[in-house]
Structure formats: structure tokens, C-alpha cells
Amino acid sequence: MHARAQIRVYGIVQGVGFRYFTLRIARKLGLVGYVQNLNNGSVEIVAEGEKDSLLKLIEEVRIGPPGASVENLKINWDMPKGEFKEFTILR
């Protein structure tokens, strides 16, 4: 089953390679969407694909790359919109 997850990651998640970490995992899992830094210091991930793959992505970003300290995740589930062709870093 395909799904869409919007994930906000809070903690020490900027300046530690978090976006590249997320990009590598999302592409490996066959997900499409994006990851970006937000002005409030959090990271936003929007990903679409198989629900099992999305759950694996969430498991990985809950830990994060070395140097990151994830304090909290907020996840919103939705129906996929089909607007993405690949997984990218926006900013």
C-alpha cells in the first residue's frame, strides 16, 4: 500500500549531515519526496512510497546520523499525491 508521510524532526538535526543521511536512505528504500532544513532548526521530510518503506525511513531518522540528537518526531500520514519523481534535498 502506498502512503505519504510528512515528518518533522526536532533536536540537533542541522549541520550534522541529516539531509544527506535521509536522502541516501530514502533513495535506497525507493521513496520519492524531499527533505529540507526549516528556519526553526527542525528538518522536514515529505516522502511517498510503500508504507513498509516509510516505516523503515522513520526508524532510521529517529536515530539519525552520527552527531545528530533527535529529540522528537511528528508524523502526519496522508494519501500519496504522486507529485514527486525522485527524492531530493530542497534546502
Number of C-alpha atoms within 10 A of each C-alpha: 6 13 18 22 22 18 19 19 27 19 14 17 22 19 11 15 14 22 25 14 15 24 21 12 17 28 14 11 16 14 24 20 24 22 24 19 20 13 7 7 14 18 22 21 24 20 26 28 20 16 16 13 20 21 11 14 18 20 11 15 21 17 12 21 18 10 13 18 17 17 12 12 16 11 15 10 14 12 10 15 9 12 9 15 9 15 22 21 14 11 10
